[in-house]
Amino acid sequence: MGGRSRSPWRGLWWGLGLGVALVCLLVSSCSPERFQALRFKADVTAVPQIVDSVLSDPKTFNYALSQESPNVFGLIYEGLIGSNGLTGELEPALAETWSISPDQKTITFTLRPDLRWSDGEPLTVEDVVFTYNEIYFNEAIPTDTRDILRVGDDRLLPTVTAVGDRQIQVQVPSPFAPLLRNMGLPILPRHSLADSVRELDADGQPRFLSLWGTDTEPQTVVCNGAYTLADYKTSQRVVFQANPYYWRKDAQGQPLPYIDRFVWKVVESRDTQLLKFRSGDLDIAEPMRPEDFSLLKREEERGNFTVYVGGPRPGTVFLAFNLNQASRGGKPLVDPIKSAWFNTLAFRQAVAYGLDRQGIIDTVYRGLGAPINSPISVQSPYGLSPEEGLPVYSYDPDRARSLLLSAGFQYNDAGELLDSQGNRVRFTLITNAENSIRVNMGSRIQQDLAKLGMQVDFTPIAFNVLVDKLDDSLDWETHLLGFTGGVEPNSGSNIWQPDGGLHTFNQGKPDLEGWQVSDWEQEIGQLYIQAAQELDETQRKVLYGQTQIIAQEQLPFVQLVNELGMSAVRNPIQPIQYSDLSGALWNLYELTLNP
């Protein structure tokens, strides 16, 4: 969540690439017990490709409606600007240049000449204006993208207008520091989508809301990125084909990317992903699990691949409490007895002190992890450190018990934790079953909290079921998930704004009765607004520092541990420039297959 841009369900948007190569990647079949190296050989009848994997099927081919990560959109779309995968610095993309007015309220972009969509139609300033004004700014379209574009206390949206054949102006009512970086949002095709935005279905909703679902013929989805959707087989694979009209070329004028095809195999188990990589059926293992590091490191030479290890992955992993005290149809979303526990600060603090994060690093992460103390990624210049005053919760079960007792909880003769009314403290923890790291982490959390007398019913469930609970039914007690992250905190503002689409710990909905927002929630939301309007970088850091302090004091999320970024990639795929921000394939557009 957060993101990329990244929410746990939204990916990064910077572009990848197009082109034709003359060698073919062929996989030699073998069992893990009889490992064979991946073999490459020329075969003019085959298509050069890289084969990767994902844990679950894509949920939509409609970017505006996407809430999951990974998703297809970083491969098939680009925005006006991009971001360097190594440094995070902004770079030209569909716009070749831009200029910012002296009052910092207007950005003028100039599109590259002769841009085209994947169907050959011209990509023009009208597509940009349509994308922002009729999709992202359209209140009839429920897109989380809109949240990160709102400016000031009035939550006004920018004005996007065409001012020439290739020029677009983006204006805001007051200075808005994240504005330029937000212009990396994908540009969508007006000629394909305009009618569906304006026409209503039988329920009075824009027909756009049912367009480009995963039941769509993939070839009909019009793209502007390095790749297009070529094929999709549910629970099997997604095939991306090089976009013949992609704008990027190499220094010699040759179209990019060099690799014709990129394949995602849907492999719903990390264990199976490992087996398929070792047998040569996959060309990359990313993200690589800590428990696989030693095995794959030993097999580097035989397997003709390299293991890359970086720092902590961007983003967060956390335990969240459902603090929502509202009802729906007269029925409380959360059992009032449990809601009283979750909304007691001392209870949340006790849980934080009761979790052995170093134990999680040592066991679940095999030492290849790092503790998280802030909701802002460590790669961000706005992150606050403990040395700068960020509250932290080191493992201290005695302090946890003391906090519980001071809040009126008590222990019976069996060491079970009871509340002041004698109710046994027992609640459900959910996570996505497809992620073995989180499943193992959830088991550790269950064990740690059992030492405090709490009974945690740990229940891994399918990701799509989990998303429905968080976003629709709101039927959950605690969950273990993560938000993707980056360098700009405002990309995660919809997590912290009380009306934000990813304000999952206290999600507001129109049909709820008695929804309440706490003072500290309002304060964090207001600080995000102020920080986005502040142009002085030192003061922005101060404001975001305050948000982190409040979040750590109030603990809607108990920040846990993030794994070190690791990937294993076949050596013929070059040049790999591993990045803590973006992983191994951020420069896919310039990768080649060298036998």
VEXSETOR-39798 format. One record per residue (C-alpha): x, y, z. Coordinates in steps of 0.1 Angstrom, whole numbers. Layout:
N
+-------+-------+-------+
|     x |     y |     z |
+-------+-------+-------+
|     X |     Y |     Z |
...
+-------+-------+-------+
//
This chain:
595
+-------+-------+-------+
|     x |     y |     z |
+-------+-------+-------+
|     0 |     0 |     0 |
|    14 |    33 |    -5 |
|    35 |    39 |   -31 |
|    51 |    21 |   -51 |
|    32 |    53 |   -51 |
|    32 |    19 |   -38 |
|     0 |     7 |   -15 |
|     3 |   -30 |    -8 |
|   -18 |   -32 |   -40 |
|    -3 |    -5 |   -62 |
|    30 |    -8 |   -82 |
|    56 |    16 |   -93 |
|    49 |    34 |  -125 |
|    83 |    41 |  -141 |
|    87 |    27 |  -175 |
|   104 |    -3 |  -188 |
|   112 |   -10 |  -225 |
|   108 |   -25 |  -263 |
|   127 |   -41 |  -291 |
|   140 |   -72 |  -310 |
|   169 |   -95 |  -302 |
|   184 |  -124 |  -322 |
|   190 |  -150 |  -295 |
|   165 |  -171 |  -277 |
|   163 |  -180 |  -240 |
|   157 |  -217 |  -237 |
|   152 |  -234 |  -204 |
|   167 |  -269 |  -198 |
|   145 |  -291 |  -178 |
|   159 |  -307 |  -147 |
|   149 |  -317 |  -112 |
|   162 |  -298 |   -81 |
|   182 |  -330 |   -72 |
|   199 |  -330 |  -106 |
|   206 |  -294 |  -112 |
|   215 |  -283 |  -147 |
|   226 |  -249 |  -158 |
|   203 |  -227 |  -179 |
|   213 |  -230 |  -215 |
|   210 |  -204 |  -242 |
|   212 |  -211 |  -279 |
|   203 |  -193 |  -311 |
|   169 |  -203 |  -325 |
|   154 |  -180 |  -351 |
|   120 |  -197 |  -347 |
|   117 |  -188 |  -310 |
|   112 |  -154 |  -293 |
|   138 |  -139 |  -270 |
|   121 |  -137 |  -236 |
|   126 |  -134 |  -198 |
|   104 |  -156 |  -176 |
|    95 |  -142 |  -142 |
|    68 |  -152 |  -117 |
|    40 |  -137 |   -96 |
|    21 |  -153 |   -67 |
|   -14 |  -144 |   -79 |
|   -33 |  -134 |  -110 |
|   -37 |   -97 |  -119 |
|   -69 |   -83 |  -106 |
|   -75 |   -58 |  -134 |
|   -61 |   -43 |  -166 |
|   -77 |    -9 |  -157 |
|   -50 |    12 |  -140 |
|   -74 |    37 |  -124 |
|   -91 |     8 |  -105 |
|   -60 |   -11 |   -95 |
|   -52 |   -15 |   -58 |
|   -27 |   -44 |   -58 |
|    10 |   -49 |   -63 |
|    26 |   -64 |   -83 |
|     5 |   -53 |  -113 |
|     9 |   -50 |  -150 |
|    10 |   -13 |  -153 |
|    47 |    -6 |  -148 |
|    53 |   -26 |  -179 |
|    26 |   -13 |  -202 |
|    22 |    24 |  -192 |
|    44 |    55 |  -187 |
|    36 |    90 |  -175 |
|    50 |   124 |  -184 |
|    81 |   118 |  -163 |
|    98 |    87 |  -149 |
|   122 |    79 |  -121 |
|   157 |    65 |  -122 |
|   156 |    30 |  -107 |
|   190 |    35 |   -90 |
|   188 |    70 |   -76 |
|   151 |    78 |   -76 |
|   159 |   110 |   -95 |
|   132 |   122 |  -119 |
|   138 |   117 |  -156 |
|   120 |   126 |  -188 |
|    95 |   100 |  -201 |
|    66 |   110 |  -224 |
|    75 |   146 |  -217 |
|   110 |   155 |  -230 |
|   112 |   187 |  -210 |
|    94 |   207 |  -183 |
|    97 |   241 |  -167 |
|    83 |   254 |  -133 |
|    70 |   289 |  -129 |
|    87 |   312 |  -104 |
|    57 |   311 |   -81 |
|    60 |   272 |   -81 |
|    23 |   269 |   -90 |
|    26 |   259 |  -127 |
|    45 |   232 |  -145 |
|    47 |   233 |  -183 |
|    55 |   200 |  -200 |
|    65 |   195 |  -236 |
|    57 |   161 |  -251 |
|    81 |   142 |  -272 |
|    73 |   145 |  -309 |
|    56 |   117 |  -328 |
|    45 |    97 |  -297 |
|    21 |    68 |  -305 |
|    -1 |    43 |  -287 |
|     4 |     6 |  -291 |
|   -23 |     5 |  -318 |
|    -5 |    31 |  -339 |
|   -27 |    61 |  -330 |
|   -10 |    94 |  -321 |
|    -5 |   101 |  -284 |
|   -12 |   138 |  -279 |
|   -18 |   165 |  -254 |
|   -55 |   156 |  -255 |
|   -47 |   122 |  -240 |
|   -30 |   139 |  -211 |
|   -58 |   163 |  -205 |
|   -83 |   134 |  -207 |
|   -64 |   112 |  -183 |
|   -63 |   137 |  -156 |
|   -95 |   156 |  -160 |
|  -119 |   128 |  -170 |
|  -104 |    98 |  -152 |
|   -82 |   108 |  -122 |
|  -102 |   139 |  -113 |
|  -136 |   123 |  -120 |
|  -154 |   117 |   -87 |
|  -176 |    91 |  -104 |
|  -145 |    69 |  -108 |
|  -133 |    54 |   -75 |
|   -95 |    57 |   -79 |
|   -70 |    60 |   -51 |
|   -48 |    81 |   -75 |
|   -69 |   111 |   -68 |
|   -59 |   112 |   -31 |
|   -23 |   119 |   -38 |
|   -31 |   149 |   -61 |
|   -53 |   169 |   -37 |
|   -38 |   202 |   -26 |
|   -42 |   222 |     7 |
|   -69 |   222 |    33 |
|   -96 |   225 |     7 |
|   -83 |   193 |   -10 |
|   -85 |   210 |   -44 |
|   -72 |   192 |   -75 |
|   -48 |   206 |  -101 |
|   -59 |   221 |  -134 |
|   -46 |   204 |  -165 |
|   -49 |   221 |  -198 |
|   -33 |   219 |  -233 |
|   -15 |   251 |  -243 |
|    -1 |   241 |  -276 |
|     3 |   211 |  -299 |
|    28 |   195 |  -276 |
|    25 |   216 |  -244 |
|     5 |   209 |  -212 |
|     2 |   231 |  -182 |
|    -5 |   217 |  -148 |
|   -15 |   244 |  -123 |
|   -22 |   242 |   -85 |
|   -39 |   268 |   -63 |
|    -9 |   269 |   -40 |
|    26 |   255 |   -41 |
|    26 |   217 |   -39 |
|    60 |   200 |   -35 |
|    50 |   165 |   -47 |
|    34 |   178 |   -79 |
|    63 |   171 |  -103 |
|    69 |   136 |   -90 |
|    31 |   129 |   -92 |
|    33 |   136 |  -130 |
|    46 |   101 |  -134 |
|    11 |    87 |  -133 |
|     2 |    67 |  -164 |
|   -13 |    85 |  -193 |
|   -43 |    66 |  -207 |
|   -57 |    65 |  -242 |
|   -85 |    89 |  -249 |
|   -96 |    73 |  -282 |
|  -101 |    40 |  -265 |
|  -117 |    51 |  -232 |
|  -135 |    84 |  -236 |
|  -169 |    69 |  -246 |
|  -168 |    45 |  -217 |
|  -161 |    73 |  -192 |
|  -191 |    94 |  -205 |
|  -216 |    66 |  -210 |
|  -235 |    52 |  -181 |
|  -245 |    16 |  -175 |
|  -279 |     4 |  -162 |
|  -269 |    13 |  -126 |
|  -260 |    49 |  -136 |
|  -223 |    42 |  -133 |
|  -197 |    51 |  -159 |
|  -192 |    21 |  -182 |
|  -155 |    26 |  -177 |
|  -158 |     9 |  -143 |
|  -164 |   -25 |  -160 |
|  -139 |   -19 |  -188 |
|  -106 |   -37 |  -192 |
|  -111 |   -63 |  -165 |
|   -90 |   -94 |  -166 |
|  -117 |  -110 |  -188 |
|  -108 |   -85 |  -216 |
|   -89 |   -98 |  -246 |
|   -54 |   -86 |  -236 |
|   -45 |   -74 |  -271 |
|   -73 |   -49 |  -270 |
|   -58 |   -30 |  -240 |
|   -41 |     0 |  -256 |
|    -7 |     9 |  -240 |
|    21 |    34 |  -242 |
|    48 |    16 |  -223 |
|    76 |    -7 |  -233 |
|    54 |   -37 |  -235 |
|    18 |   -46 |  -244 |
|    -4 |   -73 |  -231 |
|    -2 |  -102 |  -255 |
|   -18 |  -131 |  -237 |
|   -34 |  -140 |  -203 |
|   -44 |  -174 |  -191 |
|   -59 |  -175 |  -156 |
|   -37 |  -192 |  -130 |
|   -11 |  -198 |  -157 |
|     6 |  -168 |  -172 |
|     6 |  -132 |  -184 |
|    26 |  -126 |  -216 |
|    39 |   -91 |  -224 |
|    50 |   -83 |  -260 |
|    74 |   -55 |  -270 |
|    54 |   -24 |  -280 |
|    64 |   -16 |  -316 |
|    56 |    21 |  -310 |
|    75 |    26 |  -278 |
|    94 |    60 |  -278 |
|   127 |    49 |  -263 |
|   157 |    42 |  -285 |
|   193 |    34 |  -277 |
|   223 |    55 |  -286 |
|   225 |    41 |  -321 |
|   188 |    48 |  -327 |
|   177 |    12 |  -323 |
|   142 |     7 |  -308 |
|   141 |    -6 |  -272 |
|   137 |   -29 |  -254 |
|   160 |   -55 |  -269 |
|   140 |   -84 |  -255 |
|   108 |   -92 |  -274 |
|    88 |  -108 |  -247 |
|    85 |  -108 |  -209 |
|    64 |  -135 |  -192 |
|    49 |  -138 |  -157 |
|    41 |  -173 |  -147 |
|    15 |  -174 |  -120 |
|    31 |  -196 |   -93 |
|    10 |  -195 |   -61 |
|    37 |  -208 |   -38 |
|    72 |  -194 |   -30 |
|    84 |  -230 |   -25 |
|    73 |  -238 |   -61 |
|    88 |  -206 |   -74 |
|   121 |  -217 |   -59 |
|   119 |  -251 |   -75 |
|   110 |  -236 |  -109 |
|   140 |  -212 |  -107 |
|   164 |  -240 |   -97 |
|   151 |  -262 |  -125 |
|   156 |  -234 |  -151 |
|   119 |  -228 |  -156 |
|   122 |  -192 |  -143 |
|   150 |  -167 |  -151 |
|   147 |  -146 |  -120 |
|   138 |  -152 |   -83 |
|   127 |  -118 |   -70 |
|   120 |  -110 |   -43 |
|   142 |  -138 |   -31 |
|   133 |  -153 |     3 |
|   160 |  -151 |    31 |
|   157 |  -189 |    37 |
|   167 |  -195 |     0 |
|   198 |  -174 |     2 |
|   223 |  -200 |    13 |
|   211 |  -226 |   -11 |
|   211 |  -203 |   -41 |
|   244 |  -188 |   -32 |
|   260 |  -222 |   -33 |
|   244 |  -229 |   -67 |
|   254 |  -197 |   -84 |
|   281 |  -211 |  -106 |
|   263 |  -243 |  -115 |
|   231 |  -225 |  -122 |
|   247 |  -197 |  -142 |
|   231 |  -170 |  -121 |
|   241 |  -143 |   -97 |
|   226 |  -135 |   -63 |
|   222 |   -98 |   -56 |
|   218 |   -85 |   -21 |
|   210 |   -49 |   -12 |
|   197 |   -30 |    19 |
|   163 |   -32 |    34 |
|   135 |   -32 |     8 |
|   115 |     0 |     5 |
|    82 |     0 |    23 |
|    70 |   -14 |    55 |
|    57 |   -46 |    71 |
|    33 |   -42 |   100 |
|     7 |   -56 |   124 |
|   -25 |   -34 |   121 |
|   -54 |   -31 |   145 |
|   -90 |   -24 |   133 |
|   -97 |     8 |   152 |
|  -131 |    13 |   134 |
|  -159 |    19 |   160 |
|  -186 |    23 |   134 |
|  -216 |     0 |   127 |
|  -232 |   -11 |    95 |
|  -269 |   -18 |    95 |
|  -269 |   -15 |   133 |
|  -242 |   -42 |   137 |
|  -207 |   -31 |   149 |
|  -179 |   -38 |   125 |
|  -157 |   -50 |   153 |
|  -170 |   -68 |   184 |
|  -173 |   -40 |   210 |
|  -153 |   -60 |   236 |
|  -124 |   -64 |   212 |
|  -128 |   -29 |   198 |
|  -123 |   -15 |   234 |
|   -89 |   -34 |   236 |
|   -77 |   -22 |   202 |
|   -87 |    14 |   210 |
|   -67 |    13 |   242 |
|   -33 |    28 |   236 |
|   -16 |     9 |   264 |
|   -29 |   -24 |   247 |
|   -13 |   -14 |   214 |
|    19 |    -4 |   231 |
|    20 |   -36 |   250 |
|    17 |   -56 |   218 |
|    46 |   -35 |   203 |
|    68 |   -42 |   233 |
|    58 |   -79 |   233 |
|    70 |   -87 |   197 |
|   106 |   -99 |   194 |
|   116 |   -83 |   161 |
|   152 |   -95 |   164 |
|   139 |  -130 |   169 |
|   119 |  -126 |   137 |
|   150 |  -114 |   119 |
|   170 |  -144 |   132 |
|   145 |  -171 |   124 |
|   121 |  -160 |    97 |
|   146 |  -138 |    78 |
|   177 |  -160 |    86 |
|   195 |  -128 |    97 |
|   188 |  -111 |    63 |
|   164 |   -85 |    76 |
|   162 |   -51 |    94 |
|   138 |   -37 |   120 |
|   114 |   -10 |   109 |
|   106 |    19 |   131 |
|    89 |    43 |   108 |
|    61 |    42 |    83 |
|    83 |    62 |    58 |
|   108 |    41 |    38 |
|   145 |    42 |    49 |
|   154 |    52 |    13 |
|   134 |    85 |    17 |
|   153 |   116 |    28 |
|   123 |   124 |    50 |
|   126 |    94 |    72 |
|   132 |   100 |   109 |
|   157 |    79 |   129 |
|   155 |    69 |   165 |
|   185 |    92 |   171 |
|   164 |   121 |   159 |
|   136 |   113 |   183 |
|   116 |    86 |   167 |
|    99 |    64 |   193 |
|   109 |    27 |   191 |
|    96 |    -4 |   209 |
|   124 |   -28 |   217 |
|   114 |   -62 |   229 |
|   104 |   -59 |   266 |
|    77 |   -84 |   277 |
|    79 |   -72 |   313 |
|    71 |   -37 |   302 |
|    43 |   -50 |   281 |
|    27 |   -68 |   310 |
|    31 |   -37 |   332 |
|    12 |   -16 |   306 |
|   -16 |   -42 |   304 |
|   -20 |   -43 |   341 |
|   -20 |    -5 |   344 |
|   -48 |    -4 |   318 |
|   -70 |   -27 |   338 |
|   -62 |   -61 |   323 |
|   -54 |   -90 |   346 |
|   -41 |  -125 |   346 |
|   -59 |  -156 |   358 |
|   -42 |  -186 |   375 |
|   -35 |  -202 |   341 |
|   -16 |  -171 |   330 |
|   -43 |  -161 |   305 |
|   -49 |  -124 |   299 |
|   -83 |  -111 |   308 |
|   -98 |   -76 |   304 |
|  -114 |   -58 |   334 |
|  -147 |   -75 |   327 |
|  -131 |  -110 |   328 |
|  -132 |  -115 |   290 |
|  -103 |  -136 |   277 |
|   -82 |  -116 |   253 |
|   -85 |  -135 |   221 |
|   -85 |  -121 |   185 |
|   -79 |  -131 |   149 |
|   -48 |  -122 |   129 |
|   -50 |  -125 |    91 |
|   -24 |  -123 |    63 |
|   -22 |  -134 |    27 |
|   -16 |  -171 |    26 |
|     5 |  -169 |    -6 |
|    33 |  -151 |    11 |
|    53 |  -177 |    31 |
|    74 |  -150 |    48 |
|    43 |  -134 |    63 |
|    29 |  -168 |    72 |
|    60 |  -176 |    92 |
|    61 |  -141 |   107 |
|    25 |  -145 |   118 |
|    33 |  -177 |   136 |
|    61 |  -159 |   155 |
|    37 |  -131 |   164 |
|    12 |  -157 |   177 |
|    39 |  -173 |   198 |
|    52 |  -139 |   212 |
|    18 |  -127 |   222 |
|     9 |  -160 |   238 |
|    37 |  -152 |   262 |
|    17 |  -122 |   272 |
|   -14 |  -144 |   278 |
|   -31 |  -134 |   245 |
|   -47 |  -161 |   223 |
|   -41 |  -151 |   187 |
|   -61 |  -171 |   161 |
|   -37 |  -168 |   132 |
|   -55 |  -174 |    99 |
|   -37 |  -170 |    66 |
|   -63 |  -164 |    38 |
|   -63 |  -159 |     0 |
|   -51 |  -124 |   -10 |
|   -83 |  -115 |   -29 |
|  -104 |  -125 |     2 |
|   -82 |  -104 |    24 |
|   -85 |   -73 |     1 |
|  -123 |   -77 |     2 |
|  -122 |   -77 |    40 |
|  -100 |   -46 |    42 |
|  -117 |   -26 |    14 |
|  -153 |   -37 |    14 |
|  -168 |   -57 |    43 |
|  -143 |   -42 |    68 |
|  -147 |   -76 |    86 |
|  -113 |   -81 |   103 |
|   -97 |   -76 |   137 |
|   -59 |   -75 |   131 |
|   -39 |   -81 |   100 |
|    -2 |   -85 |    89 |
|     6 |   -68 |    57 |
|    29 |   -43 |    41 |
|    29 |   -10 |    22 |
|    53 |    -5 |    -7 |
|    73 |    27 |    -4 |
|    95 |    52 |   -21 |
|   112 |    85 |   -16 |
|    81 |   108 |   -16 |
|    59 |   104 |    15 |
|    29 |   121 |    -1 |
|    26 |    91 |   -24 |
|    13 |    74 |     8 |
|   -10 |   102 |    19 |
|   -41 |    82 |    12 |
|   -30 |    59 |    40 |
|   -30 |    88 |    65 |
|   -58 |   111 |    54 |
|   -89 |   100 |    73 |
|  -109 |   100 |    41 |
|   -81 |    82 |    21 |
|   -88 |    51 |     2 |
|   -60 |    32 |    21 |
|   -68 |    45 |    56 |
|   -74 |     8 |    64 |
|   -71 |     9 |   102 |
|  -102 |    32 |   104 |
|  -118 |    31 |    69 |
|  -147 |    54 |    63 |
|  -176 |    43 |    41 |
|  -208 |    61 |    31 |
|  -230 |    34 |    46 |
|  -214 |    34 |    81 |
|  -231 |    46 |   112 |
|  -211 |    63 |   140 |
|  -178 |    65 |   122 |
|  -153 |    84 |   144 |
|  -120 |   100 |   136 |
|   -95 |   106 |   165 |
|   -76 |   138 |   170 |
|   -43 |   122 |   162 |
|   -56 |   109 |   129 |
|   -67 |   144 |   120 |
|   -34 |   158 |   131 |
|   -14 |   134 |   109 |
|   -36 |   141 |    79 |
|   -32 |   179 |    84 |
|     6 |   175 |    87 |
|     6 |   156 |    54 |
|   -13 |   185 |    38 |
|    12 |   211 |    53 |
|    43 |   191 |    42 |
|    30 |   188 |     6 |
|    26 |   226 |     5 |
|    60 |   233 |    21 |
|    88 |   239 |    -5 |
|   116 |   242 |    20 |
|   132 |   208 |    22 |
|   144 |   212 |    58 |
|   109 |   222 |    70 |
|    93 |   193 |    50 |
|   115 |   169 |    69 |
|   104 |   185 |   102 |
|    68 |   181 |    93 |
|    71 |   145 |    81 |
|    91 |   138 |   112 |
|    61 |   149 |   133 |
|    39 |   125 |   114 |
|    62 |    96 |   121 |
|    65 |   105 |   158 |
|    27 |   106 |   162 |
|    23 |    73 |   142 |
|    48 |    56 |   165 |
|    32 |    70 |   196 |
|    -3 |    60 |   186 |
|     5 |    27 |   169 |
|   -23 |    21 |   144 |
|     4 |     0 |   128 |
|    31 |   -19 |   148 |
|    61 |   -17 |   125 |
|    80 |   -49 |   123 |
|   108 |   -61 |   101 |
|   116 |   -58 |    64 |
|   138 |   -82 |    45 |
|   169 |   -72 |    27 |
|   163 |   -68 |   -10 |
|   176 |   -99 |   -28 |
|   173 |  -113 |   -63 |
|   188 |  -141 |   -82 |
|   191 |  -135 |  -120 |
|   204 |  -156 |  -148 |
|   238 |  -143 |  -160 |
|   229 |  -141 |  -197 |
|   205 |  -113 |  -187 |
|   227 |   -81 |  -188 |
|   234 |   -54 |  -176 |
|   218 |   -59 |  -142 |
|   222 |   -29 |  -119 |
|   206 |   -40 |   -87 |
|   187 |   -13 |   -68 |
|   173 |   -11 |   -33 |
|   145 |    10 |   -47 |
|   135 |   -10 |   -77 |
|   152 |   -44 |   -77 |
|   169 |   -62 |  -105 |
|   148 |   -54 |  -136 |
|   142 |   -17 |  -133 |
|   161 |   -11 |  -165 |
|   144 |   -39 |  -184 |
|   142 |   -17 |  -215 |
|   180 |   -20 |  -220 |
|   186 |   -56 |  -209 |
|   198 |   -81 |  -234 |
|   203 |  -119 |  -235 |
|   239 |  -128 |  -241 |
|   245 |  -165 |  -246 |
+-------+-------+-------+
//
